[in-house]
């Protein structure tokens, strides 16, 4: 998922990351930031912030009986031209290690 939102001159990628945490924590079960403030550099030398997190997802439909799934996510956030660009990758935690390479290839192909 790629999302943009307005970012003022004083807005930092770290502030956006904190805002995402504050928005997600009350709406997901067991939300936990795993890693934060790692620097990610795009191929065009654009510097970004990388953060990883996990939460538990359970279908809200009470008529569906399902086992909760631990989801692992990665956000890449950069500020460019007055916009915060948020690139989010979500996957079942059991598949994260084998799936992250696909996300990394996607990031390498982006031109910001």
N, C-alpha and C positions, 0 to 999 in steps of 0.2 A: 504494500500500500504506500502511495506517495501522497502526502498532504502538504498544503501550504497554508500559512496563516501570517497575518501582518506582524511585523517586528519593528519596533522603534529603534532609533539610533543607539540607545543604551541597552537594548535587549541582547542577552547572551544566549548561546546554545545551552549553557548550564541552567539558566533560568527557565528555558523552554522544557528541558528535561525534568526539572522539578515540578513544573506545572502539569506535565503529563502524569507524573507520579501521583500528584494530588487529585487529578481527575480520575485516574484508574483505580486507585486504592478503594474508594467506597463502592465501586461498581463491580469489582471482581473479588472472588474469594482467595484469601491467602496471598495477596499480591506482595511480591518481594523483589527489590532491586538487587540483582546479583553483582553487577559490575557497573561502574559509572565513571565518567570523565576520562575514558580512554580516547586518545586522539586517533581519528581516521583521516587519511589523506587521499583524496580522489586523484585520478590520473592527471587532471589539469592543475594539480597542486592546491586545490581548494581544501582548506582545513575544516574538519568537522568533528563533532563529538559523538562518541559511540557509547551506548549504554545497553545493558542486558538485564532482563527481568524474567520472572516466572509468576504464574498464577494458576488457580484451579478453575476449570470450566466445567459447568454442569448445565445441561439443557434446561432452560426454565420451564419447559412444558411438563406439567406434573403427570401427564398421561403417557409420556415416554419414559421408560425405565432404562436408564443408561448409567454407566460407570463414569464418575468424574474423570476428567482428563487434565493432566498437568501440561500446561502450555508454556513454552519458552519463547521469549521475544527478544529482538534486537532492534534498537532505534539508532539511526544515523541522522544527526541534526546539523544543519549548516544554515547560516544567515547570509542571504545574498539579495541585494537590491531591495532592501526593506521588507523582505519576506523570510520567514523561517521555513525551510524545506525539511520535512520530517519523512524519512523513509523507514518503514516498519516491516519487519519480517516476523511472522508468527508460525509456530509449528509445534506439533506434539513433542514434548520433551524427549521422548524415546527416540525420535527421529532427528533431533537437532544436529548431532554430530555428523550425520551423513547428508543432511540437507543444507548446512551452512555454506558449503562450497558453491552451491548453485546461487545462493544469495550474493556471495562474494564476486562471482562472475558477472552477475547482474550489475552490481555496483561498479565494477571495472568498466562496464560498457556504457555507463551513464556519462552524459556531457551536461554539465551544469551551466 
